[in-house]
Every structure is written in C-alpha cells, then in structure tokens.
Amino acid sequence: MPFINNKLKNKFSSVLDIPKDVILDLPKITVIGDIQIYIENHRGIIEYSRELVRLSTSLGQLIIKGEDLILRNISIEEIYIDGKIKEVGFLR
C-alpha cells in the first residue's frame, strides 16, 4: 500500500510542479566539495563523533564518514556538517 501512496504523491508532485523531496519527505543532500554537507528533511541524529555521523531519514540511516566532522546549524529539519568529508551513503 505505501507504494501506491508514493506513486500518487509522485504524480501529484508532477502535476502541481512541487519538488518531490517536499511531497515524498525525502532527504535533500547538498555536498560542497569535500568540506561541507547540508542535509534537509532529516529525522534526527543517531550517532556523532569526529569521524562518523549517522542521521535518521525517511530512506534509512544516512552515514557520513570523514575527519574532524563538526555539526553546525542544527535545526529540526536541517543540519550542516563541516570537516573533511570522505564518504556518504545510506544504510537501509
């Protein structure tokens, strides 16, 4: 049933010209070189260290690995992470 729901939301997004990340509650990830990452629509911090950040998202856990990672500008829906970004991926 969620597949049908997402399919309808996808069509709704296309018809009304609304970004899919907004309608489908998908994370929006912007990477700036290897020095910063910006995540919108996250669901909270699971783990944080200077080498690893794990965030909850609608697609599963977002894993960011690197060096000297620092959380910046944290809010309910968005977060900036500075440092030497080495790897970004999802764990489902």
N, C-alpha and C positions, 0 to 999 in steps of 0.2 A: 503493500500500500504506500509506503514512503516514496517509492519510485514514481508512482502516479502523481503524487503530490508535488514532487520536484519537477516532474515533466510539465505539469500545469503552471508552476511558478516560472519555469524557464520560458514557456510560451507567453505568459503574462508579461514577463520582463521584456521580451522582444516587441510585443505589440505596443506597450507603453513607453518603450525606449528608456527603461530604468536599468541601471547597472546590475548585472547578475549577482555580484557579490553582496549587494544590498538585499535583494529579494531572497536569495538562497542562503543567506547568513554564512557566506564563505569568507575565509580569511583573505585579506589583501596584503601581500608581502612586497615591500619595496626594498631592494638591496642597492646600496650606494657603494660601488667598488667592493673592497673587502674591509671597509672601515665602519660601516653602519648598516643596520637593518631596521625597518619600520614595519610593524605589524598592526593591522586594523582587524577588528572583529575577533579578538582572542577571547578565551573564556577563563583565563586565569593562569597564574604562574604555578607550575608543578614543582620545579626544581631550579635552583640558581646557584652557580658557582662561577669563578673567573674563567673556567674552561667550558662550561656547559649551561645552556638554558633550555628548559623544557616548558612549553606552553600548551595548554589545552585549547583545541579549536574544534569546529564542527566536523572537520575531516580526520580527527585523531590528534595525536601529540605532534607538535612542531618542535623539532630538535635543532638547536643552533650550537655548533661547536666552534671553538676558537681560543684566542688568548686574550687575557686582560679584558674580558667582557664586563661591561658596566651597564646596568639598567638605567635608562634616562626617561624622563617624561612619561611616567606610568599613569594611565587612567583606566577606567573600567573597560573601555573598548580598544585602546591603542597603547602601544609601547614602542619606545626607541631603545635599541641596544647598540652601544658603541664598543669598539675593540677591533681586534684582528679576526675577522670572520673567515673561517676555514671550510665550514660545511653546514648546509641547511637541508633538512629533509623531514619527511613525515613518517611517523610510526603509527601504524593502524592496528 
